[in-house]
Amino acid sequence: MISSLNQVNAHSLKGKVLRFLLNRIPKNHVARVRGGVNKGHRWVVGTSIHRCWLGSYEADKQALMKRMVKPGMVVWDIGANAGFYTLAMSRLTGESGRVYSFEPLGSNIQNLNRHVQLNALKNTTVVQTALGGFNGLCNFDTGISHQRGFLTKEQTNYMVPVMTADEFLSTRPEAVPALLKIDVEGAEFGMLEGARKLLSEHHPILVLALHGPEQVKKCYQILHEFGYKVAERTEDPAAFGEEILALPQMA
């Protein structure tokens, strides 16, 4: 049922009726996720696109996370947004695992914390910061939606804290991750630059969204430097980049 909804042509009469009905749902309505890795979790409808609570959001990536995230793992959700993958990771790692969820934007933090609370996640820590290539403050462009915000060198009226992954680990050594899910809207090279010690000493698995050809080129270079191989890749024309699974050579 859920997969069939995802295949409806948005411009068809059926698609328009479906969109009309979905948009009638109050934004603050708490729904049960209907399918996918988060099935049964509670989700606030207006915090992201409808495919999140319908369960069809990024089906291929959901399947990848189910394969790669195991009980007992420590994992990081970098660029957590409203927490779709935080919820997934919390379920997949189980009571013996740990999730660290990083998000800089205040409105997303509110939504993320609400989802953590609604689902009584006991193994999850929310960290309000961007992970990048330096420690300090950075201008932030909130983008066309709360899902598309990004760090920028341009002057804005909104600034967010930034921390390197290596600095975070220096304060929380127990948080060494086995896997990083990274979706930081064009700041991925800076994030990897700030994780040199982590990558060289601990070799986590990377599920990495790359935005634009420059980020693809730079990130492939640093992955090669640290002995990673790209095991899977999926082109993402909408983001002008790709999603990759990068594994250390020892994996």
N, C-alpha and C positions, 0 to 999 in steps of 0.2 A: 504493500500500500504506500509506504513512505517513498520507496524508490520510484514508483509510478508517478507520484506527485512531482518529483524532481525532474521528470521527463516531459512535463506539460509545457507546451510552447507558450511563453509568457504573452505573446501577441495574439494568440488564438482566443476565441470567445471563452473557452473553458479556463484558459490561463488568466484572462481578465477577471472573470467571476471569482476564481480562486484568490487572486491578489486582493480583490475587493473584500472578500470575507476575512482573509488574514489581517488586513489592515483595520478591520473593525474590532479586533481583539484589543482590549485596553493595554497600554504599554507597561503598566505595573502588574499585569496579571502573572501569577506564578503558575507555570505549566509543568507537567511531567514530560521529560524528554521522551519522544515516541519511539526512537530506534537508535541504532549505532552503539558506540562504546559507552555513551553516557545514558543509555536507556534507563528510565526510572528516576534519574536525578531531577531535582527541582531547578527550574530556570525562569528568570524574569524575562518575559517576552520582548520588552522594548529595549533590552540591553544590547542586542545584536540582531542579525538578520534571522528571518524565520527558520531557515534551514538548521540553525543550531538546536532549537527545541524540537523541530520535526525529526532531527537525527540524521539528516542527509548531508550535512555540512562536510565538505572535503573528505568524501568517503574513502578515497585512496589513502589519504594521510592518516585517517582513523585506523585503517587496516594496518598501515605501517607501524603505528604506535602500538597496536595490539601485539604485533610480532616482536617489537624491540624492547618494550618496557616490561620488566618482569617483577614478580613479588620480591620485596626486600631491597630494591634499588633505591639509591638517592638520585633524583632527577631534578633538573632545572627547567622551568618554563620561562623563557626570556622573551619578553614582549607578550605578556599574558592576556592583555586586553580585558575582556569581561570574564575570562576564566574557562573557556570551553575545554582547552587541553589541560588546564590545571585539574579540573574535575576528572578528566579521563586518566591522567597520570596518578591521581590520588587513588582511584579505583584499582588501577593496574598494579601499582606498587604495594598496595595492601597495608595492613597494620604494621608490618615490619619495615616498610619503606618510608621515604621522606620526599616531599615535594617542596622546592623553593620557587616561588612564583614572583617574577620581577616585572614591574609595570610602573612607568613614571607619571602617567596622566591621572590627575586627581579624580575625574569623573569615572574613569575606568577602574580605579582603585575602589571607589564606592561600590560599583557593580561587582567587582571581583570579591570583595569582602562579603557582600551580601550572599553571593553564591556559596562561598565557603561556609558561612553561617547557616544558610538554608539547608545545606546538605551535611552539616555537622562533621566537616572534614577534620579529623584529629591529627592527620599526618602532614599538614600543609602549613607553610609559613609564607606570608605575603610580605614582600619587600618593596617599598615605594621608592624605586630608583630605576634609571636606565643603566644598563651595563654597556660600557663603551671603552674608549681607548685612553681615558684620563679620569682623574678624580676632581670633581668640582661641580659647577653649574653650567648649563648649556641652554641656549635658546631652543624653544620647541614650537613647531608649527602644528597646530591641532588638525590641519588637513580638512578635507571635505566631510569627514565623519570621524567619530572617535576611534574607528578602526584604522584610520590612515594617517594618524599623527606621526611626526618624525623629528629627530634632532636636526638642527640647522645652524649654519654659521651666520645666517641673516638675522638682523635685529627683529625680535618679536616682543610682544607684551606678556609673554609667558616663559618662565624658565623652570627647568626641572633639575633635580640632582642627578649626577652621573658618577658611576663608580666602576673601576675595572673589576673583572672577575677575580683577578689575583688579589686585589685589595680586599674584596669581600671574603675570600678564603683565609686571608691572614687574620681576620677577626672571627671567622667561624670555621675552624679547621675540620670540624666534624661534618661539614657540608660538602665534602668532595663528591662531585657527581659522577655517575656512570654514564649518564646521557644528558645532552643538552638539546632542547627544542628551541630554535632561534628564529624569530620572525620580527625584525626590528626596522622594517621599512626603509632600507637603504643604508643603515648604519652597521651592517654586518661585518665589514672589514675592520672597522674600529673596535667592535666587540671582540673579534678574534685577536686583534693586536693587544688588547688588554687582558688576554687570557693565555699569554705565552707560557707562563709557568705551569698553568693548569694543563695545557695541551701537551707540553713536553714531558711532564712528570706523571700525569694521571691518564692521559689518552682516552677521554670520554668519547662515546658515540655521538655524532652530530646529526641532527635532523634540521636542515638549514634551508631557509627561504632566501633566495638571492634576487635582488631587485635591480635590474639594469645591467648592461654589459660591463660597465666599469667594475661593479661589485663582483660580478662573475669572475672577471679576470683576476682581480686582486685576491679574492678569497681562494680561488684555485691555487694561486701561487703560495699563499701561506699554508694551505692544507698540504701541498706537496712538500713544503719546508719541514713540516712536522710529521711527515711519513704517513699521511692519510691517503686512502684510495676512495674514489667515488663509486659506491656500490650500486646506487640507483639514482636516476634523475628523471624528473618529469617537467617538461616545458610548461610554462605558465604565461601565455601571451598576454593575459589581462594585467599581469604585474610586470611585463617586459623582463622576465627572468625565469628562474626555474627553482624547483624544490629538489634538494639532493639529500641522500643518505651517505654520510662520509664515515668510514670506518678506519681505525688505526690498522697498520699493516699486520699487527700481531693478532687482530681479531679474526 
